[in-house]
Amino acid sequence: MQMNGHTKRNGWKIKLALLAAAALLGATGCSVSKDSDTVKPDIQVVDDGSRNEEKVDQKELLQEFQSIVTSAEDATGIVSFLDANIEKADQATADSMLRSLHDYYDVHLEAAQNAFFTSNVQEVLLKEAWPLTEETALAIKDETVRTLVQNAYKGGYKLEAVEGSIYPVVDYSVQSHYGKYVSEQMNAYIGLMAAESDKAAAKDGGLVISWDELAARALLAEAFVAKYKDSPEREAVENEYVNKYMSMYINGLVNTPIYDTDSFKLLDEVKASYKKTIAEAPDSVTGRLVAQFLDVLAESGDQVIEVKDGEQAELQPIKQFREGLRAEAEKLLKQP
C-alpha cells in the first residue's frame, strides 16, 4: 500500500515519540548498541513503590532546598539533601529540585573545574592510574587532592581526562536514581544529558563517536523538542540539537572534517550516513536538513572546499547553507 506524505509524516511523528520514550524512559545514561548505531537506554526506571507517602508541605520542602542551594559552597550538600529528601517530594516539586540542581551546575561548573588547576592538583592526578573513579580515589595519598576528588564525586560530578588535563564534568547518569520521583519529561532530559556525559560526542576537536551515532543523538534531541514543547528544558535541548549535533553533522569538526583533506570532497562514510538518516527518518527535521545539504553538494559534485590562489575556502553554496542552518532548523521545528 502506498503512503501519501501526510501518512508518512504522521508515521515519523510516532517514531519520534517512540524514540523519545525508548531512550528516555528511565532517567539514565544512554548507550550505543554494539550492533547498531541507535542510542538506547541502559536501564528502565521502574516505580518499586518505595515513594514515601508521608504528607509533607511541598512549599516548605522546596524553600528549604532552595535555601541550601543558595548558600552551598559546592554541590555536595545539595546532592546530599536531594538523596535524603526527594522521596518526600511530589512530582512537580521533585522536578523543581532537579532544575535547581542543574542551574547550580550551569553557574558553578567553571569554579568546580578551576579548583582542579590550583596548586599541585594536576601533578598528583596525572600520576594516578586512569580511569580515576570514586573508589580508586580513596588511594590518593595527597589528602587535599583526595578530598577535592571525593567531594566532586559526592557533588554529582565525574572526572574527565582531556588534552592532558583532568577535571570534573557533571555526571547526569548518577541522577537516574531520581527517576521514579520526577516527571517523564525530566526523565527524558536527564537521559539525553546522560548520553553525552557518559560518552561525549567530541573531544580534543574531533568526533569520538560514529557519524551514525551522531545522527542518532540529533534525532533523540529532536524527539524531545517535538514531544515536550512546553518543557522548561526545551530551549536548552533545541540549542544542543542545532548548535552541537546538527552543527557537527553538517560542518564536521577541526580534527574530523566531513571531506577528504586531499580532494576536498565529501567523505564516502559521511555521505553514507547522510543517506541512511534520510532513508530511516525522511520526514524528521534532521532527515530533511541532511537531504537539503546533499542537494547543495550535488551541484558541486560533492565538492566542499575549493582552493584559490593557494587559499582554501568553502564553496559559496555550502557556506550559505551552513550559515542558514540554525534558521532553517528552527523553521522546520516549528512546523506541525
C-alpha positions as CSV (number, residue, x, y, z in Angstrom):
1,M,0.0,0.0,0.0
2,Q,1.4,3.4,-1.0
3,M,1.6,6.0,1.7
4,N,0.9,9.7,1.0
5,G,3.1,12.4,2.5
6,H,0.7,13.1,5.4
7,T,0.6,9.4,6.4
8,K,4.4,9.2,6.2
9,R,4.8,12.3,8.4
10,N,2.4,11.0,11.0
11,G,4.4,7.8,10.9
12,W,7.6,9.6,11.6
13,K,5.9,11.5,14.5
14,I,5.1,8.2,16.0
15,K,8.7,7.1,15.5
16,L,9.9,10.2,17.2
17,A,7.6,9.6,20.2
18,L,8.8,6.0,20.4
19,L,12.4,7.1,20.2
20,A,11.9,9.6,23.0
21,A,10.1,7.1,25.1
22,A,12.6,4.3,24.5
23,A,15.7,6.5,25.0
24,L,14.4,8.4,27.9
25,L,12.1,6.1,29.9
26,G,14.5,5.9,32.6
27,A,16.4,8.9,33.7
28,T,19.5,7.0,33.0
29,G,22.5,7.3,30.8
30,C,22.0,6.1,27.2
31,S,24.4,3.9,25.4
32,V,25.1,3.0,21.8
33,S,24.5,-0.6,20.9
34,K,27.5,-2.5,19.5
35,D,25.2,-4.0,16.9
36,S,23.6,-0.8,15.8
37,D,24.0,3.0,15.8
38,T,20.9,3.7,17.8
39,V,21.2,5.4,21.1
40,K,19.2,3.4,23.7
41,P,18.8,3.4,27.5
42,D,20.8,1.1,29.7
43,I,18.1,0.8,32.3
44,Q,14.3,1.4,32.5
45,V,13.1,3.2,35.6
46,V,10.5,1.1,37.5
47,D,8.5,2.5,40.3
48,D,9.1,0.0,43.1
49,G,6.5,1.6,45.3
50,S,9.1,2.9,47.7
51,R,8.0,6.6,47.5
52,N,7.4,7.9,50.9
53,E,3.7,8.6,51.3
54,E,4.3,10.9,54.3
55,K,2.4,14.2,53.8
56,V,5.0,17.0,53.6
57,D,4.3,20.6,52.9
58,Q,5.8,20.9,49.4
59,K,6.3,24.7,49.6
60,E,8.3,24.4,52.8
61,L,10.3,21.5,51.3
62,L,11.2,23.4,48.2
63,Q,12.0,26.5,50.2
64,E,14.4,24.5,52.4
65,F,16.1,23.1,49.4
66,Q,16.4,26.5,47.7
67,S,18.0,27.8,50.8
68,I,20.6,25.1,50.7
69,V,21.3,25.7,47.0
70,T,21.7,29.4,47.6
71,S,24.2,29.0,50.5
72,A,26.0,26.0,49.1
73,E,29.8,26.3,48.7
74,D,29.8,23.3,46.5
75,A,27.3,20.7,45.2
76,T,27.9,18.1,47.9
77,G,25.3,19.5,50.3
78,I,22.7,19.9,47.6
79,V,23.1,16.3,46.4
80,S,23.0,15.1,50.0
81,F,19.8,16.9,50.7
82,L,18.2,15.6,47.5
83,D,19.2,12.0,48.3
84,A,17.7,12.3,51.7
85,N,14.5,14.2,50.9
86,I,13.4,13.7,47.3
87,E,11.1,10.8,48.3
88,K,9.1,13.4,50.3
89,A,8.5,15.5,47.1
90,D,5.6,15.2,44.8
91,Q,6.5,15.1,41.1
92,A,6.3,18.8,40.5
93,T,8.5,19.6,43.5
94,A,11.0,16.9,42.5
95,D,11.2,18.4,39.0
96,S,11.8,21.9,40.5
97,M,14.5,20.5,42.8
98,L,16.3,18.8,39.9
99,R,16.1,22.0,37.8
100,S,17.7,24.0,40.7
101,L,20.5,21.4,40.8
102,H,21.0,21.8,37.0
103,D,21.0,25.6,37.3
104,Y,23.6,25.3,40.1
105,Y,25.8,23.2,37.8
106,D,25.5,25.7,35.0
107,V,26.6,28.5,37.2
108,H,29.3,26.8,39.2
109,L,30.8,24.2,36.9
110,E,33.7,26.5,35.9
111,A,34.6,27.2,39.5
112,A,34.5,23.4,40.2
113,Q,36.9,22.8,37.3
114,N,39.2,25.7,38.3
115,A,39.7,24.1,41.7
116,F,41.5,21.3,39.8
117,F,44.0,23.7,38.4
118,T,45.3,25.1,41.6
119,S,48.5,24.1,43.5
120,N,49.7,20.6,42.6
121,V,46.3,19.0,41.8
122,Q,47.1,18.2,38.2
123,E,50.5,16.9,39.0
124,V,49.1,14.5,41.6
125,L,46.2,13.3,39.5
126,L,48.3,12.7,36.4
127,K,50.4,10.2,38.4
128,E,47.3,8.2,39.3
129,A,46.1,5.2,37.3
130,W,43.4,6.1,34.8
131,P,40.4,6.0,34.8
132,L,40.2,7.6,38.2
133,T,36.9,6.5,39.9
134,E,35.3,7.3,43.2
135,E,36.6,4.0,44.6
136,T,40.2,4.4,43.3
137,A,40.3,7.9,44.5
138,L,40.5,6.6,48.0
139,A,44.1,5.6,47.4
140,I,45.3,9.1,46.5
141,K,47.9,9.9,49.1
142,D,47.7,13.7,49.0
143,E,44.9,14.4,51.4
144,T,43.9,17.8,49.9
145,V,43.7,16.3,46.4
146,R,41.9,13.2,47.7
147,T,39.3,15.3,49.4
148,L,38.8,17.5,46.3
149,V,38.2,14.5,44.2
150,Q,35.9,12.8,46.7
151,N,33.8,15.9,47.0
152,A,33.5,16.2,43.3
153,Y,32.0,12.7,43.1
154,K,29.7,13.4,46.1
155,G,28.6,16.5,44.3
156,G,27.4,14.6,41.2
157,Y,30.5,15.1,39.1
158,K,32.8,12.6,37.4
159,L,36.4,13.2,36.2
160,E,37.3,13.5,32.5
161,A,40.8,13.5,31.0
162,V,41.1,15.8,28.0
163,E,44.3,17.1,26.4
164,G,46.5,16.1,29.3
165,S,44.3,17.6,32.0
166,I,41.9,16.1,34.5
167,Y,38.8,17.9,35.7
168,P,35.2,17.4,36.7
169,V,32.1,17.3,34.5
170,V,28.5,16.8,35.5
171,D,27.7,13.1,35.6
172,Y,24.0,13.0,34.6
173,S,23.8,9.3,34.7
174,V,24.0,9.3,38.5
175,Q,20.7,11.1,38.6
176,S,19.0,8.0,37.3
177,H,18.0,7.1,40.9
178,Y,15.8,10.1,41.0
179,G,13.8,8.7,38.0
180,K,10.8,7.4,39.9
181,Y,10.2,10.7,41.6
182,V,10.3,13.1,38.6
183,S,8.2,13.6,35.5
184,E,8.5,11.8,32.2
185,Q,9.9,14.9,30.6
186,M,12.6,15.4,33.3
187,N,13.5,11.7,32.9
188,A,13.8,12.4,29.2
189,Y,16.0,15.4,29.7
190,I,18.3,13.5,32.2
191,G,18.5,10.6,29.7
192,L,19.6,13.0,26.9
193,M,22.2,14.7,29.0
194,A,23.5,11.3,30.4
195,A,24.1,10.1,26.9
196,E,26.5,12.9,26.4
197,S,28.1,12.8,29.9
198,D,28.6,9.0,29.6
199,K,30.2,9.3,26.2
200,A,31.0,12.7,24.8
201,A,30.3,13.1,21.1
202,A,33.6,15.1,20.6
203,K,36.9,15.6,22.4
204,D,40.0,17.5,21.5
205,G,38.4,19.0,18.4
206,G,37.5,15.6,17.0
207,L,34.4,13.3,16.8
208,V,34.8,10.3,19.0
209,I,31.5,8.6,18.1
210,S,30.5,7.4,14.6
211,W,28.6,9.6,12.2
212,D,25.6,7.4,12.6
213,E,25.7,7.7,16.4
214,L,25.9,11.5,15.9
215,A,22.8,11.3,13.8
216,A,21.0,9.2,16.4
217,R,21.7,11.7,19.1
218,A,20.4,14.5,16.8
219,L,17.2,12.5,16.3
220,L,16.8,11.9,20.0
221,A,17.2,15.6,20.8
222,E,14.8,16.4,18.0
223,A,12.3,13.9,19.5
224,F,12.5,15.7,22.8
225,V,11.8,19.1,21.2
226,A,8.9,17.7,19.3
227,K,7.3,15.8,22.2
228,Y,7.9,18.2,25.1
229,K,7.0,21.6,23.6
230,D,6.2,23.2,26.9
231,S,9.2,21.8,28.8
232,P,11.4,24.4,30.5
233,E,14.3,22.3,29.1
234,R,13.1,22.5,25.5
235,E,15.2,25.6,24.6
236,A,18.4,24.0,26.0
237,V,17.8,20.8,24.1
238,E,17.0,22.7,20.9
239,N,20.3,24.5,21.3
240,E,22.1,21.2,21.8
241,Y,20.3,19.9,18.7
242,V,21.2,22.8,16.4
243,N,24.4,24.1,17.8
244,K,26.1,20.8,18.7
245,Y,24.7,17.8,17.0
246,M,23.5,19.2,13.7
247,S,26.4,21.6,13.5
248,M,28.9,18.8,13.9
249,Y,26.9,16.6,11.5
250,I,26.8,19.2,8.7
251,N,30.1,21.2,9.4
252,G,32.3,18.5,10.8
253,L,35.0,19.3,13.3
254,V,38.5,20.7,13.1
255,N,40.1,17.3,13.5
256,T,37.2,15.4,11.9
257,P,36.2,17.2,8.7
258,I,33.3,15.8,6.6
259,Y,35.5,16.0,3.5
260,D,38.7,14.3,2.3
261,T,41.7,16.5,3.0
262,D,43.3,15.8,-0.3
263,S,40.3,16.0,-2.7
264,F,38.1,18.2,-0.5
265,K,35.2,16.1,-1.5
266,L,32.6,14.7,0.9
267,L,33.8,11.6,2.6
268,D,32.1,8.4,1.5
269,E,31.4,7.4,5.1
270,V,29.7,10.8,5.8
271,K,27.6,10.6,2.6
272,A,26.6,7.0,3.6
273,S,25.5,8.2,7.0
274,Y,23.5,11.1,5.4
275,K,21.7,8.7,3.1
276,K,21.0,6.3,6.0
277,T,19.5,9.2,8.0
278,I,17.3,10.3,5.1
279,A,16.1,6.7,4.4
280,E,15.3,5.9,8.1
281,A,13.9,9.3,9.1
282,P,12.8,11.1,5.8
283,D,10.3,13.4,7.4
284,S,12.2,14.3,10.5
285,V,13.8,17.7,10.7
286,T,17.2,16.0,10.8
287,G,16.4,14.0,7.6
288,R,15.1,17.0,5.8
289,L,18.1,19.2,6.6
290,V,20.5,16.5,5.5
291,A,18.5,16.0,2.3
292,Q,18.8,19.7,1.6
293,F,22.5,19.6,2.2
294,L,23.0,16.7,-0.1
295,D,21.1,18.6,-2.8
296,V,23.5,21.5,-2.4
297,L,26.5,19.2,-2.5
298,A,25.2,17.5,-5.7
299,E,25.5,20.8,-7.5
300,S,29.3,20.8,-6.9
301,G,29.8,17.1,-7.3
302,D,30.2,16.7,-3.6
303,Q,33.0,19.3,-3.5
304,V,33.0,21.1,-0.2
305,I,36.2,23.2,-0.4
306,E,37.8,25.0,-3.3
307,V,41.4,26.3,-3.5
308,K,42.0,29.7,-5.0
309,D,45.4,31.3,-5.1
310,G,46.7,28.7,-2.6
311,E,43.9,29.5,-0.1
312,Q,41.2,27.1,1.0
313,A,37.6,28.3,1.2
314,E,34.1,26.8,1.4
315,L,32.2,26.8,-1.9
316,Q,29.7,29.7,-1.7
317,P,26.5,27.4,-1.8
318,I,28.0,25.3,1.1
319,K,28.8,28.4,3.1
320,Q,25.3,29.8,2.6
321,F,23.7,26.6,3.7
322,R,25.8,26.3,6.8
323,E,25.2,30.0,7.7
324,G,21.4,29.5,7.4
325,L,21.4,26.1,9.2
326,R,20.0,27.4,12.5
327,A,17.3,29.5,10.9
328,E,16.2,26.6,8.7
329,A,16.2,24.1,11.6
330,E,14.2,26.5,13.8
331,K,11.7,27.0,11.0
332,L,11.2,23.2,10.5
333,L,11.0,22.5,14.2
334,K,8.0,25.0,14.4
335,Q,6.1,23.2,11.7
336,P,3.3,20.9,12.9
